[in-house]
Amino acid sequence: MKITKIDDYQSWYIESAHAAIIIDPWLDKVMQPKSNLFINRSRNENALVTKEMISKVSCIIISAPFEDHFHEKSLMRFDRNILVLTSKPSEKKLRKLGFNNIEVLKTGIQKNIGDLTIKAHEAGFPYNYLWTFSFEITQGEKVLYFESHVDKPSRIKHNNLKADCAILTTEEVKILGLLPLSNSSETTLEILKELECKNIMIQGSDPAETKGFISYFLKIGKENLRIFKSNNINVYKDPGSEVVI
């Protein structure tokens, strides 16, 4: 299984011998139309994905219904019959776009995509009630663990999760300085220790680059990538970064 970070933020391409999965595809330069004042982000380059890669995709995972995960313009580049795994709030939005092969992922649900298996777990607070989910993608004995926002070492221990590679946040973000939206590097290190995982690919990179009205309510902590390297954990943050497990 090869995991590739295809942009500078939080879009992912997972490929094996018999399947290809794309997670939260934002493929062009602007996250939302320029008239969108609530949340927006832009970059100089499109995502590192080709037409051939898109044609291989057999499943899209949309991990959250928010604008920075659910990018309508990018989704319209895919066949409307493609399988989409997502949470309940995204289902209605997808049907409005014409997608008709949608499955809602809930805790404990398992789905086989070629030689890959996706297993859903409850998301961390405050996302755990409705909006999203965490999940594993496995191929044989190899495991990728994904949580798009907030997690806790205790939850990893309780579920007895282990992974060869993890996609996790590393810059703590709190709304109004109180409600956590992502993990600090220090918390993520403890999660990786529980996972017994030696490879981290960074989710939600550089949240300060996200603009709009919401940015006035966010308090962003400092990322500390040195603590991973000092614990012999490989760090992958740049667009085009790849891990093969």
C-alpha positions in Angstrom: 0.0 0.0 0.0 1.3 3.4 -1.0 0.1 6.6 0.7 0.7 9.9 -1.0 0.0 13.4 0.3 -1.2 15.1 -2.9 -1.5 18.6 -1.7 -0.2 21.1 0.9 -3.1 20.6 3.3 -5.1 17.4 3.7 -5.8 15.4 0.5 -4.6 11.9 0.2 -4.2 9.1 -2.4 -4.0 5.5 -1.3 -3.0 2.9 -3.9 -2.4 -0.8 -3.9 -2.1 -3.5 -6.6 -5.9 -3.7 -6.9 -7.4 -0.5 -5.6 -7.1 3.3 -5.4 -8.8 5.5 -2.8 -8.8 9.3 -2.6 -9.5 11.1 0.7 -10.9 14.6 0.9 -9.9 15.7 -2.6 -9.2 19.4 -3.0 -7.6 19.4 -6.4 -7.3 23.0 -7.7 -5.9 26.2 -6.4 -8.8 27.7 -4.5 -10.7 25.9 -1.8 -13.9 27.9 -2.1 -15.3 30.6 -4.5 -13.8 33.9 -3.7 -17.2 35.1 -2.5 -17.1 32.6 0.4 -16.1 34.7 3.4 -16.4 32.1 6.1 -13.5 29.8 5.3 -11.1 29.9 2.4 -7.6 28.9 1.4 -5.6 29.2 -1.8 -2.3 28.0 -3.2 0.0 28.5 -6.2 -0.2 24.9 -7.6 -3.0 22.3 -8.2 -2.9 19.1 -6.2 -0.3 16.5 -7.4 -2.8 14.2 -9.1 -3.1 13.2 -12.7 -6.0 12.2 -14.9 -4.7 8.6 -14.9 -4.7 8.6 -11.1 -8.3 9.9 -11.0 -9.4 7.3 -13.5 -8.0 4.5 -11.1 -10.0 5.7 -8.1 -12.6 3.2 -7.0 -13.6 4.9 -3.8 -13.8 8.4 -2.4 -13.7 8.9 1.4 -15.0 12.3 2.6 -14.0 12.4 6.2 -16.1 15.5 7.2 -18.9 17.6 5.7 -17.0 20.9 6.2 -15.8 23.0 3.2 -12.2 22.1 3.7 -13.0 18.4 3.3 -16.0 18.5 1.0 -14.8 20.3 -2.1 -17.6 20.3 -4.6 -15.6 21.4 -7.6 -13.1 18.6 -7.2 -15.8 16.0 -6.6 -17.4 16.9 -9.9 -14.3 15.5 -11.6 -15.3 12.0 -10.6 -17.9 9.6 -12.1 -21.2 10.0 -10.2 -21.5 6.2 -9.9 -18.2 5.9 -7.9 -18.5 4.6 -4.3 -18.3 7.4 -1.7 -17.9 6.6 2.0 -18.8 9.4 4.2 -20.7 10.7 7.3 -24.5 11.3 7.4 -24.3 15.1 6.9 -22.4 14.7 3.7 -24.8 12.2 2.2 -27.5 14.8 1.3 -25.0 17.2 -0.2 -23.6 14.4 -2.4 -27.0 13.4 -3.7 -27.6 17.0 -4.7 -24.4 16.8 -6.8 -25.7 13.6 -8.5 -23.7 10.9 -6.7 -25.8 7.8 -6.2 -23.4 5.2 -4.7 -23.0 6.5 -1.2 -22.5 4.6 2.1 -22.5 6.2 5.5 -19.6 5.0 7.6 -20.4 4.3 11.3 -18.3 2.9 14.1 -17.5 -0.8 13.5 -18.5 -0.8 9.8 -16.0 -2.6 7.5 -15.8 -2.2 3.8 -13.6 -4.0 1.3 -12.2 -2.1 -1.7 -10.2 -4.5 -3.8 -7.4 -5.7 -1.6 -7.9 -2.9 0.9 -10.2 -3.0 3.9 -11.6 0.1 5.5 -12.8 -0.1 9.1 -14.5 2.9 10.8 -14.0 4.1 14.3 -15.6 6.8 16.4 -14.0 10.2 15.9 -12.5 12.2 18.7 -14.5 14.9 20.6 -16.2 17.1 19.6 -16.6 15.4 16.2 -17.6 12.0 17.5 -21.4 12.4 17.7 -22.3 13.0 14.0 -19.9 14.9 11.8 -17.1 12.5 11.0 -15.2 9.3 11.9 -11.7 7.9 12.2 -10.7 4.8 10.3 -8.1 2.2 9.4 -7.1 1.1 5.9 -5.5 -2.4 6.0 -3.8 -4.5 3.5 -2.9 -7.9 5.0 -1.0 -7.1 8.2 -0.2 -3.5 7.2 -2.3 -0.7 8.7 -2.8 3.0 8.0 -4.7 4.9 10.7 -6.5 8.2 9.9 -8.0 10.8 12.2 -8.7 14.2 10.5 -9.0 16.3 13.7 -8.7 15.3 17.4 -7.7 12.1 19.0 -6.5 10.9 22.5 -3.9 8.2 23.5 -6.5 6.7 25.8 -8.9 6.1 22.9 -6.2 4.4 20.9 -5.4 2.2 23.9 -9.0 1.4 24.6 -9.6 0.2 21.0 -6.2 -1.6 21.0 -5.2 0.1 17.7 -1.8 -0.4 16.1 -0.5 1.1 12.8 2.4 1.1 10.5 1.6 4.7 9.3 -0.7 7.3 10.8 -2.3 10.5 9.3 -2.8 12.9 12.2 -2.8 16.6 13.0 0.3 18.2 14.7 -0.7 21.8 15.3 -3.2 22.4 18.1 -6.1 24.5 17.0 -8.8 25.7 19.4 -11.9 27.7 18.6 -12.2 30.6 21.0 -9.2 29.2 22.8 -11.4 26.4 24.3 -12.8 23.8 22.0 -10.1 21.6 20.4 -10.2 21.2 16.6 -6.8 19.4 16.2 -4.0 17.9 18.3 -0.7 19.4 19.4 2.5 17.7 18.4 3.0 16.5 22.0 -0.4 14.8 22.1 0.1 13.2 18.7 3.5 11.8 19.8 1.7 10.0 22.7 -0.9 8.7 20.2 1.9 7.4 17.9 3.5 5.6 20.9 0.2 3.9 21.7 -0.1 2.9 18.0 3.5 1.7 18.0 3.8 3.7 14.8 7.0 4.9 13.3 5.6 7.0 10.3 3.5 10.1 10.6 2.0 11.9 7.7 0.7 15.3 8.7 -3.0 16.2 8.3 -4.3 19.7 8.1 -0.9 21.3 7.5 -0.3 24.9 8.4 -3.8 25.8 9.6 -2.8 29.5 9.8 -2.9 29.6 6.0 -6.7 29.0 6.1 -8.4 32.4 5.9 -11.9 33.8 6.3 -14.2 34.8 9.1 -13.5 31.6 11.1 -9.8 32.5 11.4 -10.7 35.3 13.8 -11.9 32.7 16.3 -9.0 30.3 16.1 -6.0 30.0 18.5 -3.2 28.0 16.8 -0.4 26.4 18.8 3.2 25.9 17.6 4.1 22.8 15.7 7.1 20.8 17.0 8.3 18.3 14.5 11.6 17.7 16.3 10.0 15.6 19.0 9.0 13.0 16.4 12.5 12.8 15.0 14.0 12.5 18.4 11.7 9.5 19.0 12.8 7.9 15.8 9.5 8.6 14.0 9.6 9.5 10.3 7.8 12.7 9.5 6.1 13.4 6.1 4.6 16.8 5.5 5.4 18.1 2.1 3.1 17.7 -1.0 4.2 14.6 -2.9 5.4 12.8 0.3 5.0 9.1 0.0 5.1 6.1 2.5 4.9 2.5 1.3 3.9 0.0 3.9 
